[in-house]
Amino acid sequence: MSRLDENLGAVGFDNLINGLYPPAEPFSVTIRKESTKAVTYKRGTVLALSGGTAGDGKRVILGATAATNETLTANCVLAEDVEVGTENDAAAIAYRTGHFNGNNLIVAESYKITAGDKEALRSAGILLSDAVAI
């Protein structure tokens, strides 16, 4: 018989979502496979959409190096952790809209979110604000 006074789980607050408008709307994305080693992208990672004449319509982490004739445009925010290997592209869930805390978003190492990135995200329906943890 199970006990009624024990904790079965807990919900953590990760300070990713800032507000309820616009609502955080999830959708499926394909993340391009890694070329050198497998990587785990964490919830809150900003993904860029591959476009241009060399683009493949897949997502990569914002701040990745674009190929020749490829444009990478900030597009969505990863909704859950996902491991991306070197053999196959990875399916993931990301937010196409929402209001997020910009200072809690994750991008490629040594990359900073630019004003152009913020505008691209805003155009896609993603608002960014900074929040201070209490």
DSSP file with accessible surface (Angstrom, degrees, kcal/mol):
  #  RESIDUE AA STRUCTURE BP1 BP2  ACC     N-H-->O    O-->H-N    N-H-->O    O-->H-N    TCO  KAPPA ALPHA  PHI   PSI    X-CA   Y-CA   Z-CA
    1    1 A M              0   0  237      0, 0.0     2,-0.2     0, 0.0     0, 0.0   0.000 360.0 360.0 360.0 136.1    0.0    0.0    0.0
    2    2 A S        -     0   0   93      1,-0.1     2,-0.3     2,-0.0     0, 0.0  -0.508 360.0-115.5 -84.0 155.6    1.4    3.4   -0.9
    3    3 A R    >   -     0   0  154     -2,-0.2     3,-0.5     1,-0.1    -1,-0.1  -0.665  10.0-151.9 -90.2 144.2    1.7    6.3    1.6
    4    4 A L  T 3  S+     0   0  175     -2,-0.3    -1,-0.1     1,-0.2    -2,-0.0   0.577  90.0  60.4 -90.8  -8.7   -0.4    9.4    1.2
    5    5 A D  T 3  S+     0   0  113      2,-0.1     2,-0.3     0, 0.0    -1,-0.2   0.208  83.9  96.9-106.2  16.6    2.1   11.7    3.0
    6    6 A E  S <  S-     0   0   91     -3,-0.5     2,-0.5     2,-0.0    -4,-0.0  -0.754  75.7-113.4-106.1 152.9    5.2   11.2    0.8
    7    7 A N        -     0   0  156     -2,-0.3     3,-0.1     1,-0.1    -2,-0.1  -0.712  26.3-178.1 -81.8 129.1    6.4   13.3   -2.1
    8    8 A L        -     0   0  159     -2,-0.5     2,-0.3     1,-0.3    -1,-0.1   0.600  65.4 -25.3 -99.8 -17.2    6.2   11.6   -5.5
    9    9 A G        -     0   0   65      2,-0.0    -1,-0.3     0, 0.0     2,-0.3  -0.974  56.1-133.4-178.4 173.6    7.7   14.4   -7.5
   10   10 A A        -     0   0  104     -2,-0.3     2,-0.6    -3,-0.1    -3,-0.0  -0.989  13.2-131.8-145.4 151.8    8.3   18.1   -7.7
   11   11 A V        -     0   0  147     -2,-0.3     2,-0.2     2,-0.0    -2,-0.0  -0.928  26.5-153.6-105.7 123.4    8.0   20.8  -10.2
   12   12 A G        -     0   0   72     -2,-0.6     2,-0.6     2,-0.0    -2,-0.0  -0.636  10.2-133.5 -95.9 156.7   11.0   23.1  -10.6
   13   13 A F        +     0   0  167     -2,-0.2    -2,-0.0     1,-0.1     0, 0.0  -0.937  20.6 179.4-109.6 116.9   11.1   26.7  -11.7
   14   14 A D        -     0   0   76     -2,-0.6    -1,-0.1     3,-0.0    -2,-0.0   0.400  38.2-127.1-101.6   2.7   13.8   27.3  -14.3
   15   15 A N  S    S+     0   0   30      2,-0.1    86,-0.2     1,-0.1   116,-0.1   0.774  73.3 121.8  61.2  28.1   13.1   31.0  -14.9
   16   16 A L        +     0   0    5     84,-0.1    85,-2.8     1,-0.1     2,-0.4   0.913  58.5  60.2 -85.4 -47.7   12.9   30.5  -18.7
   17   17 A I  E     -A  100   0A  56     83,-0.2    83,-0.3     1,-0.1    -2,-0.1  -0.689  58.7-176.0 -89.2 131.8    9.4   31.7  -19.3
   18   18 A N  E     -     0   0A  62     81,-3.0     2,-0.3    -2,-0.4    82,-0.2   0.804  60.5  -3.0 -95.3 -38.2    8.8   35.4  -18.4
   19   19 A G  E     -A   99   0A  23     80,-1.3    80,-0.6     3,-0.2    -1,-0.2  -0.940  60.0-113.2-151.6 173.3    5.1   35.9  -19.1
   20   20 A L  S    S+     0   0  165     -2,-0.3     4,-0.0    78,-0.1    -1,-0.0   0.531  78.9 103.8 -91.2  -9.8    1.9   34.3  -20.4
   21   21 A Y  S    S+     0   0  186      1,-0.2    -1,-0.1     2,-0.1     3,-0.0  -0.990  82.3  24.7-126.0 129.4    1.5   36.5  -23.5
   22   22 A P  S    S-     0   0   21      0, 0.0    77,-0.4     0, 0.0    -1,-0.2   0.656 106.5-122.1 -70.9 154.0    2.2   35.5  -26.1
   23   23 A P        -     0   0   80      0, 0.0     2,-0.8     0, 0.0    -2,-0.1  -0.289  23.5-107.0 -64.4 147.7    1.6   31.9  -25.0
   24   24 A A        -     0   0   35     -5,-0.1    74,-0.2    75,-0.1   102,-0.0  -0.672  40.8-167.4 -76.2 110.4    4.5   29.5  -25.4
   25   25 A E  E     -C   97   0B  91     72,-0.9    71,-2.9    -2,-0.8    72,-0.7  -0.891   6.8-147.4-107.2 116.7    3.4   27.3  -28.3
   26   26 A P  E     +C   95   0B  75      0, 0.0     2,-0.3     0, 0.0    69,-0.2  -0.451  22.1 166.8 -82.3 153.7    5.4   24.1  -28.9
   27   27 A F  E     -C   94   0B  30     67,-2.3    67,-2.6    -2,-0.1     2,-0.3  -0.965  37.9 -92.8-154.7 165.5    6.1   22.5  -32.3
   28   28 A S  E     +C   93   0B  95     -2,-0.3     2,-0.3    65,-0.2    65,-0.2  -0.660  41.4 179.1 -86.0 139.5    8.3   19.8  -33.7
   29   29 A V  E     -C   92   0B   6     63,-2.5    63,-2.3    -2,-0.3     2,-0.5  -0.915  25.3-131.1-133.4 160.8   11.7   20.7  -35.2
   30   30 A T  E     -C   91   0B  63     -2,-0.3    29,-2.9    27,-0.2     2,-0.5  -0.972  19.4-154.8-113.4 123.7   14.6   18.8  -36.8
   31   31 A I  E     -Cd  90  59B   0     59,-3.4    59,-2.6    -2,-0.5    29,-0.2  -0.864  24.9-113.3-100.3 129.9   18.1   19.6  -35.4
   32   32 A R        -     0   0   58     27,-2.5    56,-0.1    -2,-0.5    57,-0.1  -0.310  37.3-103.8 -61.7 139.0   21.0   19.0  -37.8
   33   33 A K        -     0   0  103      1,-0.1    53,-0.2    54,-0.1     2,-0.2  -0.215  38.3-105.5 -60.9 153.2   23.3   16.2  -36.8
   34   34 A E        -     0   0   41     51,-2.7    -1,-0.1    54,-0.3     4,-0.1  -0.488  17.6-146.4 -79.7 151.4   26.7   17.2  -35.3
   35   35 A S  S    S+     0   0  113     -2,-0.2    -1,-0.1     2,-0.1     3,-0.1   0.773  87.9  18.7 -91.1 -27.2   29.8   16.8  -37.3
   36   36 A T  S    S-     0   0  118      1,-0.4     2,-0.3    49,-0.1    50,-0.1   0.828 123.4  -5.5-113.5 -50.1   32.4   15.9  -34.7
   37   37 A K  S    S-     0   0  145     48,-0.1    -1,-0.4    47,-0.0    -2,-0.1  -0.991  74.6 -89.0-148.9 156.3   30.8   14.7  -31.4
   38   38 A A        -     0   0   49     -2,-0.3     2,-0.3    -3,-0.1    47,-0.2  -0.316  43.2-167.3 -65.5 145.1   27.4   14.2  -29.8
   39   39 A V  E     -H   84   0C  42     45,-2.5    45,-3.5     2,-0.0     2,-0.6  -0.985  18.1-139.3-135.4 144.3   26.0   17.1  -27.9
   40   40 A T  E     -H   83   0C  71     -2,-0.3     2,-0.5    43,-0.3    43,-0.3  -0.938  17.6-155.6-104.6 117.2   23.1   17.6  -25.4
   41   41 A Y  E     -H   82   0C  20     41,-2.8    41,-2.4    -2,-0.6     2,-0.2  -0.811  16.1-137.7 -90.1 133.3   21.2   20.8  -26.0
   42   42 A K    >   -     0   0  106     -2,-0.5     3,-1.7    39,-0.2    36,-0.2  -0.491  29.5 -83.2 -90.4 157.8   19.4   22.0  -22.9
   43   43 A R  T 3  S+     0   0   69      1,-0.3    36,-0.2    -2,-0.2    -1,-0.1  -0.327 118.4  38.9 -53.9 133.4   15.9   23.4  -22.5
   44   44 A G  T 3  S+     0   0    0     34,-2.5    62,-2.3     1,-0.3     2,-0.3   0.409  78.7 142.6  98.6   0.1   16.2   27.1  -23.3
   45   45 A T  B <   -i  106   0D   2     -3,-1.7    33,-3.1    60,-0.2     2,-0.4  -0.574  50.4-129.4 -73.8 131.6   18.7   26.8  -26.2
   46   46 A V  E     -E   77   0B   0     60,-2.9    16,-2.7    -2,-0.3     2,-0.4  -0.712  23.9-154.6 -83.4 129.3   18.0   29.2  -29.0
   47   47 A L  E     -EF  76  61B   0     29,-2.9    28,-2.8    -2,-0.4    29,-1.7  -0.843   2.0-147.8-107.8 143.4   17.8   27.5  -32.4
   48   48 A A  E     -EF  74  60B   0     12,-3.6    12,-1.9    -2,-0.4     2,-0.4  -0.859  16.4-126.2-108.0 143.8   18.5   29.1  -35.7
   49   49 A L  E     -EF  73  59B  56     24,-3.0    24,-1.9    -2,-0.4     2,-0.6  -0.755  21.3-128.6 -90.2 131.1   16.8   28.1  -39.0
   50   50 A S  E     +E   72   0B   3      8,-2.5     7,-1.5    -2,-0.4    22,-0.2  -0.697  45.8 148.4 -83.0 120.4   19.1   27.2  -41.9
   51   51 A G  E     +E   71   0B  23     20,-3.3    20,-2.2    -2,-0.6     3,-0.3  -0.639  16.5  78.1-135.2-165.8   18.2   29.1  -45.0
   52   52 A G  S >  S-     0   0   50     18,-0.3     3,-1.2    -2,-0.2    18,-0.2  -0.272  99.9 -51.6  86.7-178.2   19.7   30.6  -48.1
   53   53 A T  T 3  S+     0   0  128      1,-0.3    17,-0.2    16,-0.2    -1,-0.2   0.790 144.1  40.4 -68.0 -24.6   20.8   28.7  -51.2
   54   54 A A  T 3  S+     0   0   50     15,-2.8    -1,-0.3    -3,-0.3    16,-0.2   0.371  92.9 118.5-100.9   4.3   22.8   26.2  -49.1
   55   55 A G    <   -     0   0   28     -3,-1.2    -4,-0.1    14,-0.4    -3,-0.1  -0.339  46.2-165.8 -73.5 152.1   20.2   26.0  -46.4
   56   56 A D        -     0   0   73      2,-0.2    -5,-0.1    -5,-0.1    -1,-0.1   0.329  41.9-113.8-118.4   3.2   18.4   22.7  -45.5
   57   57 A G  S    S+     0   0   42     -7,-1.5   -27,-0.2     1,-0.3     2,-0.1   0.550  77.0 123.1  76.7   6.8   15.5   24.0  -43.3
   58   58 A K        -     0   0   58    -29,-0.1    -8,-2.5    -9,-0.1     2,-0.3  -0.454  60.8-111.5 -94.7 170.3   16.9   22.3  -40.2
   59   59 A R  E     +dF  31  49B  34    -29,-2.9   -27,-2.5   -10,-0.2     2,-0.3  -0.780  29.9 177.6-105.1 150.6   17.8   24.0  -36.9
   60   60 A V  E     - F   0  48B  14    -12,-1.9   -12,-3.6    -2,-0.3     2,-0.1  -0.911  44.9 -78.3-137.5 164.3   21.2   24.5  -35.3
   61   61 A I  E >   - F   0  47B  21     -2,-0.3     3,-1.9   -14,-0.2   -14,-0.2  -0.400  56.9-100.5 -64.6 139.5   22.3   26.2  -32.1
   62   62 A L  T 3  S+     0   0    5    -16,-2.7    46,-2.9    44,-0.3   -16,-0.1  -0.456 111.4  36.5 -63.0 128.5   22.3   30.0  -32.5
   63   63 A G  T 3  S+     0   0   28      1,-0.4    -1,-0.3    -2,-0.2    -2,-0.1   0.313  82.9 136.8 106.7  -5.1   25.9   31.1  -33.0
   64   64 A A    <   -     0   0   38     -3,-1.9     2,-0.4     1,-0.1    -1,-0.4  -0.340  65.1 -97.9 -67.1 157.3   26.9   28.1  -35.1
   65   65 A T        -     0   0  136     -3,-0.1     2,-0.2     1,-0.0    -1,-0.1  -0.647  37.7-132.6 -81.2 127.6   29.1   28.8  -38.1
   66   66 A A        -     0   0   44     -2,-0.4     3,-0.1     4,-0.1     2,-0.1  -0.511  17.1-122.2 -78.4 147.0   27.1   29.1  -41.3
   67   67 A A    >   -     0   0   57     -2,-0.2     3,-1.9     1,-0.2   -13,-0.1  -0.291  50.3 -66.8 -76.3 170.5   28.2   27.2  -44.5
   68   68 A T  T 3  S+     0   0  124      1,-0.3    -1,-0.2   -14,-0.1     3,-0.1  -0.401 125.5   8.1 -60.0 132.6   28.9   29.1  -47.7
   69   69 A N  T 3  S+     0   0  113      1,-0.2   -15,-2.8    -3,-0.1   -14,-0.4   0.692 105.2 120.0  64.9  22.3   25.6   30.5  -49.1
   70   70 A E    <   -     0   0   15     -3,-1.9     2,-0.4   -16,-0.2   -18,-0.3  -0.940  47.5-159.1-114.5 138.5   23.8   29.5  -45.9
   71   71 A T  E     -E   51   0B  76    -20,-2.2   -20,-3.3    -2,-0.4     2,-0.6  -0.961   3.1-156.8-114.9 136.4   22.0   32.0  -43.6
   72   72 A L  E     -E   50   0B  37     -2,-0.4     2,-0.5   -22,-0.2   -22,-0.2  -0.963  14.0-174.2-114.0 117.2   21.2   31.1  -40.0
   73   73 A T  E     -E   49   0B  71    -24,-1.9   -24,-3.0    -2,-0.6    44,-0.1  -0.941  33.2-109.1-117.8 127.6   18.3   33.1  -38.5
   74   74 A A  E     +E   48   0B   2     -2,-0.5   -26,-0.3   -26,-0.3    50,-0.1  -0.296  53.6 154.9 -51.8 131.1   17.3   33.0  -34.8
   75   75 A N  E     -     0   0B  34    -28,-2.8     2,-0.3     1,-0.4   -27,-0.2   0.676  44.8  -4.2-137.1 -37.6   14.0   31.1  -34.9
   76   76 A C  E     -E   47   0B   0    -29,-1.7   -29,-2.9    49,-0.0     2,-0.4  -0.951  54.9-112.9-159.4 173.9   12.8   29.2  -31.8
   77   77 A V  E     -EG  46  95B   0     18,-1.7    18,-3.7    -2,-0.3   -31,-0.2  -0.976  36.0-113.6-123.3 128.7   13.6   28.1  -28.3
   78   78 A L  E     - G   0  94B   0    -33,-3.1   -34,-2.5    -2,-0.4    16,-0.3  -0.375  21.4-161.5 -63.5 132.4   14.2   24.5  -27.3
   79   79 A A        +     0   0   12     14,-2.5     2,-0.3   -36,-0.2    15,-0.2   0.680  69.4  13.6 -91.6 -20.4   11.4   23.2  -25.0
   80   80 A E  S    S-     0   0  103     13,-0.8    -1,-0.2   -38,-0.1    13,-0.2  -0.983  90.5 -82.1-152.2 159.2   13.2   20.2  -23.6
   81   81 A D        -     0   0   85     -2,-0.3     2,-0.3   -38,-0.1   -39,-0.2  -0.324  48.1-178.6 -61.9 145.2   16.7   18.7  -23.4
   82   82 A V  E     -H   41   0C  20    -41,-2.4   -41,-2.8    10,-0.1     2,-0.5  -0.995  23.6-136.1-147.9 139.2   17.7   16.7  -26.5
   83   83 A E  E     -H   40   0C 129     -2,-0.3     2,-0.6   -43,-0.3   -43,-0.3  -0.861  17.0-161.2 -96.4 129.6   20.8   14.8  -27.5
   84   84 A V  E     -H   39   0C   0    -45,-3.5   -45,-2.5    -2,-0.5     5,-0.1  -0.952  12.9-166.9-113.3 116.8   22.1   15.4  -31.0
   85   85 A G        -     0   0   25     -2,-0.6   -51,-2.7     3,-0.5   -48,-0.1  -0.139  30.7-113.0 -91.6-169.6   24.4   12.7  -32.3
   86   86 A T  S    S+     0   0   53    -53,-0.2     3,-0.1   -50,-0.1   -53,-0.1   0.536 106.1  55.2-102.5 -10.1   26.7   12.5  -35.3
   87   87 A E  S    S+     0   0  148      1,-0.2     2,-0.3     2,-0.0   -54,-0.1   0.871 112.8  15.4 -91.2 -43.2   24.9    9.8  -37.3
   88   88 A N  S    S-     0   0  124    -56,-0.1    -3,-0.5     1,-0.0   -54,-0.3  -0.939  77.7-101.2-135.2 154.9   21.3   11.2  -37.6
   89   89 A D        -     0   0   53     -2,-0.3     2,-0.4   -56,-0.1   -57,-0.2  -0.314  44.1-123.4 -64.2 159.1   19.4   14.4  -37.3
   90   90 A A  E     -C   31   0B  14    -59,-2.6   -59,-3.4    -5,-0.1     2,-0.4  -0.896   8.4-139.1-113.4 138.5   17.5   14.8  -34.0
   91   91 A A  E     +C   30   0B  87     -2,-0.4     2,-0.3   -61,-0.2   -61,-0.2  -0.746  35.3 164.0 -89.4 140.0   13.8   15.4  -33.6
   92   92 A A  E     -C   29   0B   7    -63,-2.3   -63,-2.5    -2,-0.4     2,-0.5  -0.942  37.9-114.3-149.1 170.0   12.9   17.8  -30.8
   93   93 A I  E     +C   28   0B  54     -2,-0.3   -14,-2.5   -65,-0.2   -13,-0.8  -0.943  38.2 170.9-111.7 130.9   10.2   20.1  -29.4
   94   94 A A  E     -CG  27  78B   0    -67,-2.6   -67,-2.3    -2,-0.5     2,-0.5  -0.882  36.0-107.1-133.3 164.7   10.7   23.8  -29.4
   95   95 A Y  E     -CG  26  77B  30    -18,-3.7   -18,-1.7    -2,-0.3     3,-0.1  -0.853  22.0-173.9 -94.2 125.4    8.6   26.9  -28.7
   96   96 A R  E    S+     0   0B 103    -71,-2.9     2,-0.3    -2,-0.5    -1,-0.1   0.672  76.8  18.0 -89.1 -20.6    7.7   28.9  -31.8
   97   97 A T  E    S+C   25   0B  25    -72,-0.7   -72,-0.9   -20,-0.1    29,-0.3  -0.942  78.9 105.3-139.8 165.2    6.1   31.7  -29.7
   98   98 A G  E     - b   0 126A   0     27,-1.9    29,-2.8    -2,-0.3     2,-0.5  -0.813  61.3 -90.6 147.8 173.2    6.4   32.9  -26.1
   99   99 A H  E     +Ab  19 127A  32    -80,-0.6   -81,-3.0   -77,-0.4   -80,-1.3  -0.968  50.5 179.4-120.3 110.9    7.8   35.4  -23.7
  100  100 A F  E     -Ab  17 128A   0     27,-3.0    29,-2.3    -2,-0.5     2,-0.8  -0.762  37.1-108.3-118.1 157.7   11.2   34.4  -22.4
  101  101 A N  E >   - b   0 129A   2    -85,-2.8     3,-1.9    -2,-0.3    29,-0.2  -0.760  28.0-156.1 -82.7 110.0   13.9   35.7  -20.1
  102  102 A G  G >  S+     0   0   14     27,-2.9     3,-1.2    -2,-0.8    28,-0.2   0.808  89.2  60.3 -60.0 -31.6   16.7   36.6  -22.4
  103  103 A N  G 3  S+     0   0   82     26,-0.5    -1,-0.3     1,-0.2    27,-0.1   0.524 104.1  51.5 -79.0  -0.5   19.3   36.3  -19.7
  104  104 A N  G <  S+     0   0   57     -3,-1.9    -1,-0.2   -88,-0.2     2,-0.2   0.317  85.2 108.7-112.6   5.8   18.4   32.6  -19.3
  105  105 A L    <   -     0   0   21     -3,-1.2     2,-0.4    -4,-0.2   -60,-0.2  -0.527  62.2-135.2 -82.5 153.1   18.6   31.6  -22.9
  106  106 A I  B     +i   45   0D  65    -62,-2.3   -60,-2.9    -2,-0.2   -44,-0.3  -0.903  28.3 165.5-112.9 133.7   21.5   29.4  -24.1
  107  107 A V        -     0   0   29     -2,-0.4   -44,-0.2   -62,-0.2     3,-0.1  -0.789  48.7 -57.9-131.9 178.4   23.5   30.0  -27.3
  108  108 A A  S >  S-     0   0   20    -46,-2.9     3,-2.0    -2,-0.2    -1,-0.1  -0.202  73.3 -80.9 -58.6 150.8   26.8   28.7  -28.7
  109  109 A E  T 3  S+     0   0  185      1,-0.3    -1,-0.1    -3,-0.1     3,-0.1  -0.224 115.8  10.3 -56.3 137.1   29.9   29.2  -26.6
  110  110 A S  T 3  S+     0   0  128      1,-0.2     2,-0.4    -3,-0.1    -1,-0.3   0.588 101.7 120.5  65.7  16.3   31.4   32.7  -26.9
  111  111 A Y    <   -     0   0   69     -3,-2.0     2,-0.4   -49,-0.1    -1,-0.2  -0.877  47.1-158.2-107.5 141.3   28.3   33.9  -28.8
  112  112 A K        -     0   0  172     -2,-0.4     2,-0.2    -3,-0.1    -4,-0.0  -0.949  28.6-107.4-115.8 138.7   26.1   36.8  -27.6
  113  113 A I        -     0   0   41     -2,-0.4     2,-0.1   -11,-0.1    -6,-0.0  -0.476  42.4-149.3 -64.6 127.5   22.6   37.4  -28.7
  114  114 A T     >  -     0   0   64     -2,-0.2     4,-2.3     1,-0.1     5,-0.2  -0.455  26.6-106.3 -95.6 169.7   22.6   40.4  -31.1
  115  115 A A  H  > S+     0   0   82      1,-0.2     4,-2.3     2,-0.2     5,-0.2   0.882 123.4  54.9 -61.2 -36.7   19.9   43.0  -31.7
  116  116 A G  H  > S+     0   0   49      2,-0.2     4,-2.4     1,-0.2    -1,-0.2   0.889 106.7  50.1 -63.9 -38.9   19.4   41.3  -35.1
  117  117 A D  H  > S+     0   0   17      2,-0.2     4,-2.6     1,-0.2    -2,-0.2   0.923 110.0  50.4 -64.0 -43.7   18.8   38.0  -33.3
  118  118 A K  H  X S+     0   0  110     -4,-2.3     4,-2.6     1,-0.2    -2,-0.2   0.904 111.4  48.4 -62.0 -39.5   16.3   39.7  -31.0
  119  119 A E  H  X S+     0   0   92     -4,-2.3     4,-2.6     2,-0.2    -1,-0.2   0.904 110.5  50.7 -68.1 -40.4   14.4   41.2  -33.9
  120  120 A A  H  X S+     0   0   25     -4,-2.4     4,-1.3     2,-0.2    -2,-0.2   0.916 112.7  46.7 -63.1 -41.7   14.4   37.9  -35.8
  121  121 A L  H  X>S+     0   0    0     -4,-2.6     5,-3.0     2,-0.2     4,-0.6   0.922 111.6  51.1 -65.5 -42.0   12.9   36.2  -32.7
  122  122 A R  H ><5S+     0   0  131     -4,-2.6     3,-1.3     1,-0.2    -2,-0.2   0.923 107.7  52.8 -61.8 -41.6   10.4   39.0  -32.2
  123  123 A S  H 3<5S+     0   0   85     -4,-2.6    -1,-0.2     1,-0.3    -2,-0.2   0.818 108.2  51.6 -62.8 -29.5    9.3   38.6  -35.9
  124  124 A A  H 3<5S-     0   0   40     -4,-1.3    -1,-0.3    -3,-0.3    -2,-0.2   0.547 129.4 -96.5 -82.5 -10.2    8.8   34.9  -35.2
  125  125 A G  T <<5S+     0   0   23     -3,-1.3   -27,-1.9    -4,-0.6     2,-0.6   0.616  84.0 127.0 104.6  16.1    6.6   35.7  -32.2
  126  126 A I  E   < -b   98   0A   1     -5,-3.0     2,-0.4   -29,-0.3    -1,-0.3  -0.934  39.7-162.9-111.4 119.9    9.2   35.3  -29.4
  127  127 A L  E     -b   99   0A  63    -29,-2.8   -27,-3.0    -2,-0.6     2,-0.4  -0.805   4.8-154.3 -99.7 143.0    9.6   38.2  -27.0
  128  128 A L  E     +b  100   0A  42     -2,-0.4     2,-0.3   -29,-0.2   -27,-0.2  -0.955  18.9 163.6-119.9 136.0   12.6   38.6  -24.7
  129  129 A S  E     -b  101   0A  44    -29,-2.3   -27,-2.9    -2,-0.4   -26,-0.5  -0.944  34.5-118.3-137.6 159.2   12.9   40.4  -21.4
  130  130 A D        -     0   0  119     -2,-0.3     2,-0.4   -29,-0.2   -29,-0.1  -0.834  29.8-170.5-100.5 141.2   15.5   40.2  -18.7
  131  131 A A        -     0   0   24     -2,-0.4     2,-0.5  -116,-0.1   -28,-0.1  -0.964  17.2-136.5-129.9 148.6   14.5   39.0  -15.2
  132  132 A V        -     0   0  130     -2,-0.4     2,-0.2   -29,-0.0    -2,-0.0  -0.899  24.9-124.4-105.6 128.0   16.4   39.0  -12.0
  133  133 A A              0   0   81     -2,-0.5     0, 0.0     1,-0.0     0, 0.0  -0.509 360.0 360.0 -70.9 138.0   16.1   35.8   -9.9
  134  134 A I              0   0  215     -2,-0.2    -1,-0.0     0, 0.0     0, 0.0  -0.794 360.0 360.0-102.5 360.0   14.9   36.4   -6.4
